[in-house]
Amino acid sequence: MRRFDFGRELLKVLAIVTMVMDHVGHILYPDLLFLQMIGRLSFPIFAYLIVLGVESTKKPLKYMATLLLFAVFSQFPYFLAFGIEPFEHLNILFSLLLSAMTLYFYDKRSPIALFPLLASMILPTEGSYYVVLTAIGMKLLKDTPKLGALVLFALNLQFLLLSSEIHTQIQILSLFAIPLIFLHIKNKLKKEILIPENSFVYSLRKYFFYVFYPLHLALLFFINMSFV
């Protein structure tokens, strides 16, 4: 039997729903800015879920290998859906993989943690270093809430101070995800149940996002090609 954190799954569902809204806004309705504004809630929740994933996994290498496998698999529908060159940008799963690597070595107090952070600055990953630093901020938010909140605020403030583009400035709205995440940190959303490790529910919970991510991009690509 494995413990099943229902509150964690609620956050995952919210992250997926807001991600889809963001991608629908980017790909199908770029003039509807409010879709992308709502979509700003998605990534910080995923960053927090990566923190939980690294902390809770018993097989960190398998966890990161799964991220890598689906990152590679998702790259094809990713560049088609967003209308870019195949390796112009690497999809968000690559960014989350670098975040997981950083957090794993950070927990071990190893200087190796700097290498995936540097890689996020060099490789054309979606979100670049911002993704990895957000994951670090979420780790701090969980362990040292005041420091974590300050780091996340400072990290997102750059989008208001350094850009005049509204599509960039709205990234500041990602800070609205912090109260939801803080509810989970304070166990206000946490509700644990036991489920069999070999059950369909456990497998669905474990792999749903990995499969859903490339599938929803492929669907948006076909909708865009067929109807827009």
C-alpha positions in Angstrom: 0.0 0.0 0.0 1.1 3.6 -0.7 0.0 6.8 0.9 -2.0 9.0 -1.5 -1.9 12.7 -0.8 -5.3 13.9 -2.1 -4.4 17.6 -1.6 -1.3 17.1 -3.8 -3.5 15.7 -6.5 -5.8 18.7 -6.3 -2.8 21.0 -6.9 -1.8 18.8 -9.9 -5.2 19.0 -11.4 -5.3 22.8 -11.0 -1.8 23.0 -12.6 -2.9 20.9 -15.5 -6.2 22.8 -16.1 -4.4 26.2 -16.0 -1.7 24.9 -18.2 -4.2 23.8 -20.8 -5.9 27.2 -20.6 -2.5 28.9 -21.1 -1.7 26.7 -24.1 -5.1 27.3 -25.7 -4.5 31.0 -25.3 -1.0 30.8 -26.9 -1.9 28.4 -29.7 -5.5 29.0 -30.6 -6.6 32.4 -29.2 -3.5 34.6 -28.7 -5.7 37.7 -28.5 -7.5 36.4 -25.4 -4.9 37.5 -22.9 -6.9 36.4 -19.9 -6.3 32.8 -20.8 -2.6 33.3 -20.5 -3.1 35.3 -17.3 -4.9 32.4 -15.7 -2.2 30.1 -17.1 0.4 31.9 -15.0 -0.8 29.8 -12.0 0.3 26.6 -13.7 4.1 26.6 -13.6 4.7 27.6 -10.0 2.5 24.7 -8.9 4.4 22.3 -11.1 7.6 23.6 -9.6 6.3 22.9 -6.1 5.2 19.4 -7.3 8.8 18.7 -8.5 10.0 19.6 -5.0 7.5 17.1 -3.5 8.5 14.5 -6.1 12.2 14.7 -5.4 11.6 14.6 -1.7 9.1 11.6 -1.8 10.6 9.4 -4.5 12.4 6.3 -3.3 14.1 6.0 -6.8 15.4 9.4 -7.8 17.3 8.1 -10.8 14.1 6.5 -12.1 12.1 9.6 -11.4 14.5 11.7 -13.4 14.8 9.1 -16.2 11.0 9.2 -16.5 11.1 13.0 -16.9 13.8 12.7 -19.5 12.0 10.0 -21.4 8.7 11.9 -21.7 10.6 15.2 -22.3 12.2 13.6 -25.4 8.8 12.0 -26.4 7.0 15.4 -26.0 9.4 17.5 -28.1 7.8 16.5 -31.4 4.2 17.6 -30.5 5.7 20.6 -28.6 7.4 22.2 -31.6 4.5 21.4 -33.9 2.0 22.9 -31.5 3.9 26.1 -31.0 5.0 26.5 -34.6 8.8 26.6 -33.9 11.8 24.8 -35.2 12.4 21.3 -33.7 15.1 22.4 -31.2 14.5 26.1 -31.1 13.2 25.5 -27.6 13.1 22.4 -25.4 9.8 21.7 -23.7 9.0 22.3 -20.1 9.7 18.7 -19.1 13.4 19.3 -19.8 13.2 22.4 -17.6 11.6 20.4 -14.8 14.2 17.7 -15.2 17.0 20.2 -14.6 15.0 21.5 -11.6 14.7 18.0 -10.2 18.5 17.4 -10.7 19.2 20.7 -9.0 17.0 19.9 -6.0 18.4 16.4 -5.7 22.0 17.6 -5.4 20.9 20.6 -3.3 19.4 18.2 -0.7 22.8 16.4 -0.7 24.6 19.8 -0.2 26.6 18.9 -3.3 28.1 21.6 -5.6 27.0 19.5 -8.5 23.6 21.3 -8.0 25.1 24.3 -9.9 25.6 22.3 -13.1 21.9 21.8 -14.0 21.3 25.4 -13.1 24.0 26.5 -15.4 22.7 24.1 -18.1 19.3 25.9 -17.8 21.1 29.1 -18.8 22.9 27.6 -21.7 20.4 25.2 -23.2 17.3 26.6 -25.0 14.9 25.2 -22.4 11.5 26.7 -21.9 11.7 29.3 -19.2 15.5 29.0 -19.0 17.0 29.6 -15.5 13.7 31.1 -14.2 12.3 27.6 -14.0 15.1 26.1 -11.9 15.2 29.2 -9.7 11.5 28.9 -9.1 11.9 25.3 -8.1 14.6 26.4 -5.6 12.3 29.1 -4.4 9.5 26.6 -3.8 12.0 24.4 -1.9 12.8 27.4 0.3 9.1 28.2 0.7 8.5 24.8 2.0 11.5 24.7 4.4 11.8 28.4 5.3 8.5 30.1 4.3 9.5 33.8 4.7 12.8 33.4 2.8 11.1 31.4 0.1 8.3 34.0 -0.4 10.9 36.7 -0.6 13.0 34.9 -3.2 9.9 34.1 -5.3 8.7 37.7 -5.1 12.1 39.1 -6.2 12.4 36.5 -8.9 9.1 37.5 -10.4 9.5 41.2 -9.9 12.0 41.2 -12.8 9.2 40.8 -15.3 7.7 44.1 -14.3 11.0 46.0 -14.0 12.9 44.7 -17.0 10.2 44.4 -19.6 7.5 46.6 -21.2 5.8 43.7 -23.0 2.4 42.8 -21.4 2.9 39.1 -22.3 6.0 39.1 -20.2 4.8 41.4 -17.4 1.8 39.0 -16.6 4.3 36.5 -15.3 4.1 38.4 -12.0 0.7 36.8 -11.7 2.3 33.5 -10.9 2.7 34.8 -7.4 -1.0 34.2 -6.8 -0.2 30.5 -6.8 1.8 30.9 -3.6 -1.2 31.0 -1.2 -2.6 27.8 -2.7 0.8 26.1 -2.3 1.2 27.5 1.2 -2.2 25.8 2.2 -0.7 22.5 1.2 2.6 23.2 3.1 0.5 24.0 6.2 -1.4 20.7 5.7 -4.7 22.6 5.1 -5.2 20.7 1.8 -3.5 17.5 2.9 -5.6 14.4 3.1 -3.9 11.0 2.9 -5.5 7.8 1.9 -4.0 4.3 1.2 -4.2 2.7 -2.2 -2.6 -0.5 -3.5 0.7 0.2 -5.3 -0.3 -2.2 -8.2 -3.7 -0.6 -8.7 -5.0 1.3 -11.7 -5.6 4.4 -9.6 -2.0 4.4 -8.5 -0.7 4.0 -12.0 -3.0 6.7 -13.3 -2.0 9.1 -10.6 1.7 8.4 -11.3 1.8 8.7 -15.0 -1.2 10.8 -16.0 0.6 14.1 -16.5 3.5 12.5 -18.4 1.1 11.1 -20.9 -1.3 14.0 -20.9 1.3 16.6 -21.7 2.3 15.4 -25.2 -1.2 14.3 -26.0 -2.8 17.7 -25.3 -0.1 19.4 -27.4 -0.8 17.1 -30.3 -4.5 17.7 -30.0 -4.1 21.5 -30.0 -1.8 21.2 -33.0 -4.5 19.3 -35.0 -7.3 21.7 -33.9 -5.1 24.6 -34.9 -4.4 23.0 -38.3 -8.0 22.0 -38.9 -10.2 24.8 -37.6 -8.2 28.0 -37.0 
